[in-house]
């Protein structure tokens, strides 16, 4: 299933998976902006701040000047992408922005619309 992906979407999954493994966090995420730049993040779990990997990646894109998103990817053991995470993607990319969900091994499980 992952082999049929666009190479740029496959890259997002690879980046998200690598971040998850490298940082030993529950989730890794990556987003691609309208210029093709990518932003990668892991779960943030501080006493005073808790953010999912996807919301962190979206925040990094916004802080870096991104005006829109083309796609997002999450690598997680979860079976779905929470509504709040998809809402962050929707806020920047629009309702039709694809959100790829893969398991820890990088196998694509689902592609959801942000909206």
N, C-alpha and C positions, 0 to 999 in steps of 0.2 A: 504494500500500500504506500509506503514512503517512497519507493522507487518512482512512482507515477507523479510525484510532486515536482513543481517548478524548481529549478536549481536554487533560486533565491529563497524559496520557502524551506527547502531542505537545509540551507545554510542557517536559517533562523533556528530550526530544531537542533542542529548541531551545536550552535552557540549556547542555546538554552541548556542543553544536556551537559555540555562541558562546564558551564557555570555551576550548575547544581552539583556535579561531582567534585569539582575543584574546591568549592566552598563548603561542601558537606551540609547543604541546606535542603529543606524539604522540596523546594521548587526552584526551577531555573526558568527564566523567561527572556525573550528577545522580541524587539519590535523593529520594523523598518519604516522610516519616514518617507515623505514624498520625494526626497532627493536620492533615496537608496541607502542613506546612512543607517547603521544599526546601533541599537542601544541594548545592553544586556544587563540583567540583574538577577540576584537571588533573593530569597525571602529575608526580610528584615525583622528580627525578633529581639528588640531591646525592651527593657522594663518600661520605658517611656514612649516607645514607638513600635508599632506592629504594622507591617505592610506586606502584602503578598508580593511575589516576584514580579508578576505582571503589572501591578500598580506602580511598583518601584521603577520598572523599565519605562512605563509611560511617563512618569514624573521626570526621569532622566532625559527623555526626548523633549518634553516641554521646556525643561530648564536649559536645554541646549539650543532652543530656537526652532524646533520642529513645528510645522504648521498643520501637518496632517500625517496620518499613518496609512501605509499600504497593507500591512499584515502584522500579525502578532503570533507568537508561539509560546506555549507553556509545556514544560516537562515536569510531570508530577505523578504521584501514585493515585491522585484523586480521579474519580470517574467523570467529573465535569468541571467546567470553569465557573466559579461563582458569579452571580449576577453583578456584584460590585466590581469585579475585575473586568467583566465585559463592558460595563458602563464606562469605565475609565478609557477603554479602547474606543468606544462609541463617541465619547466626548471629543476626542481628538481626530478620529478617523472616519466617523460616521457609522450609521447602522449596518451597512453592508461590509464593513471591514472583516476579513476572515480572521478567526482565532483558531489556530491549530493546537490540538491537545495530544500530547504523546506521553507514553509511559516512560519509566526510567531507562529502558533500553533503547529509547528513541523511536519506537514503533508508533506511527500515527494511529490514534484511537478515534479521533473525531475532528471535524472541521465545523465550527459554529460561526454564525454571524454575530458581530458585536451587538447588534440591535435587538 
